[in-house]
Amino acid sequence: PCRDFLPRGSGIVTRRPLILQLIFSKTEYAEFLHCKSKKFTDFDEVRQEIEAETDRVTGTNKGISPVPINLRVYSPHVLNLTLIDLPGITKVPVGDQPQDIEYQIKEMILQFISRESSLILAVTPANMDLANSDALKMAKEVDPQGLRTIGVITKLDLMDEGTDARDVLENKLLPLRRGYIGVVNRSQKDIDGKKDIRAALAAERKFFLSHPAYRHMADRMGTPHLQKVLNQQLTNHIRETLPSLRSKLQSQLLSLEKEVEEYKNFRPDDPTRKTKALLQMVQQFGVDFEKRIEGSGDQVDTLELSGGARINRIFHERFPFELVKMEFDEKDLRREISYAIKNIHGVRQVTGLFTPDLAFEAIVKKQVVKLKEPCLKCVDLVIQELINTVRQCTSKLGSYPRLREETERIVTSHIREREGKTKDQV
């Protein structure tokens, strides 16, 4: 049986990531991580709970949040599979959305699609130029070879008469290693009218079989085929990633066994050992911190940007974004320059080709002041990332909570001390 429980509508509907775990089971029910004691058997209630839980964290006025909703669906009709439904990329903020909504959503999406073990479903509407697809652009950033990206083309039934997406679906226009699959979903009118999913799938099948441009590839199109391909691709993907996962686990096991050997002859009361251990840990902290800022290192984060990479992004993306947001009216600026020149000359007649130094300085100072807030905001973001990096680097001192606490306190207070001087300099 088909189940319809994901909220649909116009505008931005998915405002938090939804991690959907499908688990094969003899009985059918759903449960949320935030209310684990309750088992949902009515899937309309599941939809209502997703909407209510979204509003609880993001408010009711289009706000967004990177905190995921975890939903498990147990059913005899599913394969064991985890799907993540992410917000669509929004360019213009509406309602309670922040000015940098596009940046925030992109950061959120990158957290999930950067994982080497995940498959990316890059969804693009057919009535939009494929070259402008944000989904494909972002997928290319993290998967340049296209090894784990599947293209999905929607709204094929809404294309202008006389046009079709045949070249795209035949993988000729912007080729992807795993190709493209076309689907025709229910319209908003169908959803409002509670059109049955089975009827929608039958209508989709009829569309592909009767359309002259897609008739020859109807068997490779549609939602059921997408499900089949996903199942097949995922199986292959797991098969491909298992060897590297096995070797990674084996190397971890070997290092743990080596560590156990070292502790066999350990004499905790030996003062020389204590001093040496302390020095080694402090030294290691310094090395780890430098590696996280400068790049490279033994533990490279593949889930999100951190350390030097995030600081780099702050300077090269976030900071310019804040500067671009600044506005000024040229007419007002010209008027101000004119008044400044006249005020400096006083009763004397304004002559000469060049702007007087004092007038130039007064105007420039006034404009430079506008840079203060974005610059200080940039400093705050960098400081925050440095402190996060310190916390990440002290994780190796977990066995010594007091040493960890003291190391964090000393380094953080030094950073805070330099923060004041940095802001003065800026």
N, C-alpha and C positions, 0 to 999 in steps of 0.2 A: 504493500500500500504506500501511496505517496503522502508525505507529510509537509504541510505548509506552515512554517513557524518563524521564518526570518521576516522582520518588519520591512515593508516596502512603502514607497511613497515618493513625492517630488522633493527636490532639495536634498540636503545632506542628511541621510537617515542613519547610516552607520557612523556613530560619533565616538565609539570606543572599539578597539579590536575585539572581535568575538572569536574565542578559541573553541572550536566545535570538535569534540572527540566522539567519533562513531565507534561503538563497541558492540561486537557480536554477542547476543544473549538470547536465551529462550523466551524471555518476556520483554515487552516493549514499554519503556518509560524514559523520562528525562530527569536529570538533576543538575542543579547549579552549585558551584563551589561556595557561593556566598550564602546559600540556604540548603546545606547538604542533607538536613534531616527530612526535607520534603521531596517526595517523588511525584513528578507530574505525569499524568497519563493523558490529559487533555492538552493537545498541542496549541490550541488557541491561548490557553493560559501561559504556555511557554513564551509565546510572542509578547503577551502583555507584560510578563516578568522581565523580558529583555528590554522593553521600552521603559519600564519603571526603574530598572537598575541603571539604565543609561542616564535617565533624568536625575537619578539620585546623586550621581557623581558630577554630571556636566550641566545640570539645570535644564530647564525646558526651552531655553531660547537659543538653540543651535550651538551651544558650547561643545568643545571636544576634550577628550582625555586619553592619555596613552595607557591608562590602567585597564587591562583586559577583563572581559566577562568570560568566565569559564563555564561551558555547558557540555554535559555528557549525555549522549543519546544511546540508550541500550535497545537493541532491536534484533530480531532474527533475520531482518531483511537488509542488514548493512555489512560492509567489510570493515575490519579494524583500520581506521583512517583518521588522521587529525587534519582539519581544515581551519584556516584562519581567514575570517572575513574582515577586511581592512577598510577604513574610510576612503572614499574617492577623493582625488586631489582637487582642492578648492582654491581658486585664485583670489576671489574677492570676499573679504569678511562680511558676514551678515549676523544680525542678532548680537549675542554675547561673545562672538568669536574675536580673538585677538587680531591685531593688525598683521602679525606675521603667521597667519593661519596656514599659508601654503608651506612655509618653512617647517612649521611644527608637524604637519601631516606627513611631509616628505621624510622627516627624521623618524617618525613613528613607523612608516612603511619600511624604511631602510633597516630598522632594528630586526624586522622579521625576514625580509627577502635576502639579507646578506648571508644568512646561514647556508653553508654549502650543502646541507642535507635536505633543504626544502626545494620543492618545485614551485615555479612562479607561474600563475595564471594571469597573463597580461590581457586584460579585457579592454577592447576598444570598440566604440560604436561605428557601424559601417557608414553612417551619414556624416563622418568626420574624416578629414585628411589623415591617413595613416602616418605620414611623416611628422605630424604634430602630436602623435599619441604620447601623453605623459607616461602611461603605463609601460609602453615599449622602451621609452627613453630611460626610465629608472631601472627596468629589467636589464638593459644593456650595460648600465653602470656597474652592476654587481655580477653580471653574467655575460661578459663581452663575447664569449664564444657561443652563447645561446645553447649551452648544454642542458640547462634545466628550465628553459622558458617555453611555455605553450601559449600560442596566440589564440585568443577567443574573440570572434567578431560577432557583435550583437546588432540588433535593430536593422537587419537586412531587409525587413519588410517596409522600412520607412525611407528607403533610398529614393531619390528623385527618379521619375519615370524615364526610362531610356538609359539609366546608369546601373551598373552592378559591381560586385566585389569579386568577380571571377578571378582576376589576376592575383588578388591578395590570397584567396582561398586555395589557389593552385600553387601558392608559395613562390610566385614569380616576382612580385613587386618589392617586398622587403623580406627576403628569405630567412626563415628560422629553422634551426636544426630539427626541431620537433614539429614544425608546420603549424597551420592554423585550422581551427574548427569553427564553423558558423553555427549560430543558434538563434532561434526566434522565441523570445520570452513573452509572457503575458503582458498586455498593456495595462496601464493604470486603471482603465475602465474595466478590463477583465478582472483585475484584482478586487476592485470595489464591488463588482457584480458577483464575486466569489466563484469565478469560473474554475471548474474542476481541473486539476493538473493533468489528469489523463486526457481530457478533451483538448487541453493546450498542447500536449505532446502529439496528439493525432493531427491537430491543425498545423503544427510545425512540420511534421512528416509530409503532409499534403503540400505545404508551401514549397519544400525542396523538390518534391517529385514533379510538381506542375510548372516550376520556374524554368524557362528555357536555358538560362545561364548556369543553373546549378543541378539540372536534371541528371547530368552524366556523373555527378559525384554525390548524389543524394545519400548514398550509403555511408559516406565519410562525413556527413553533416548531422547536426541535431544534438540535443541534450543527451539522449541515450548513448550515442556514439562517444560523446565527450566523457561520460561516466566510464565507458569501457576503456577508452584511451588512458584516462587518469589511472584506472586500476592497473592497466598493463605497464604504463610508464613508471608508476610508483613501485611496482614489483621489481622492475628492471633497475630502478634507481637504488632501491634497498640492496639488491644483489651487488650493484657496483660499489656501494659505499661500505658494505660489510667488511671486505678485506682490510681496508685502511682503519676501520673502527677496531677490528680484531688486533691489528698490529699496535695500535695506540694503547689498547688495554694491556697488551702483553708488556709493552715497554714500561707502563705505569706499575705493573705488577713487579717487574724486575727491579725498578728503582725502590719500591717499597721493601722488597726482600733485602736489598742492599742496605737500606736504612736500618732494618731489623738487626742485621748482622753487626752493624756499628754499635748498636745499643747493648749487645750481649755482654761486653766487657766494660760497661759504663759504670764509673764510680762517681755518683753525684756530689760527694763531699770534697772532691779534689779541687782546691781553690784555683790552681792554674788552669784547669779545664773550664771552670766557670768564667774566668777572665777572658780566656781565648774564645769561648762560645759567645760571650757578650760582644767582643770586638768584631767577631765574624758576622754576627747578626746586624750590627750597626753598619758595618761595611757593605753587607749585602743589601741593606735598605737603600743606601746611597746609590749603589750600582743599579738596582731595580728602578729607582726614581728616575735616574738619568736615562735609562733605556726607554722608559715609558714616555719621556718627554722628547728625546732625540729620535726615537724609532728603534726598530729591531727588538730583540729580547727573546727570552725562552718561552714566554707565554703571550702569544699574540691573540688579542681579543677578536673573535670573528662575529660577535653578536652586535656590537655597536662601536662607534668611535669613542676613543678615550685618550687621555693624556695629551701628548703633543699633537696628534691628529685633530682632536677636538679644538685645541687652542688654535691650530692652523685654520680650521673652519670658522672659528669665531672671527679671526682677523680678515679672512678672505671672502666670507659669505655673510655672516651676521652683521659685522661692523659696516661693510659697504651698504647692506640693506637698510640699516638705521640711518646712514647718511643720505641715501637716495630718498628716504621718506621726508627729509627736511624740505620745507617749501619756502619760497620767498616770492614776493610780487615785484616784478622788474619796474613797474611804474612807481611803486612806493620807494624802491631803492634809488631810482633816478631823482625822485623828489628830495629824498634825504640828502643825496650827494649835493644837489643844487643848494639846499638850505645850508649845509655844512660849509660850502665854499663861500656863500654870501655872508654867513655869520662870522667867518674868519676875517673877511675883508672889512667888516664893519661899515663905517661911513664912506670908506674909500671905494672908488669904482672898481668892479671886477674886471681885471685885464689879464692877459697872459695865456699861453697855450697849455700850461701844465696845471694839474690839480695841486693845490698847496699841500705840503707834507702833513700839516696838522689835520686838514680835512680828510686826506687819504687815511691817516692813522685812525681818526675817530670812526670812520665808516667801517674800516677793516676790523677794528676791535669789536664793533657791534655785531658783525657777521661771525667773527671767530667765537664769540660767546655761545652762539648756537651749536657749535661743535662740542661744547663742554659736556652736555648730558650724554650724547651717544658715546663719547670717549670714556667717561666715567663708568657707563654701563658696560662697556667693553672690558674695562679693568675688573669690574665686579665678576663678570662671567669667567675671565681667565683665573682670577683668584679662587673662585668656586671650584674650577676644574683642577687647580693645583692641590687644593685641600682634598678633593675626591681622590686624586692620584696618591697623595700621602696615605690616605686610608687604605687604598688598594695595596700599596707597597708594605704596609705594616701587617697585612693579613698573615704573612709568614711568621709573625711573632705571636700568633694566636695561642701558643702553648704558655706564653709568659704575659698574662694580661696586664700586670703592673708596668712591665717594660714597654709593652705596646702603647699603653695609655700615656706614659711619660714621653715616649718618642713622638707620638702624635701631638701632645701638648706643646713640646719644645719647638717642633718644626712649624706647627700651625701658628703659634704666637710669633715666630720669626717672620712668617709670611704676612701676617696681619700688620706687623710693625713696618715691613717694607711697603705694604699697601698704602699706608698713609703718605709715605714719601713719594711713592709713584704717582698718587693722585695730585699731590702738590706740584710735582714736575709736569704732569700733563696739563 
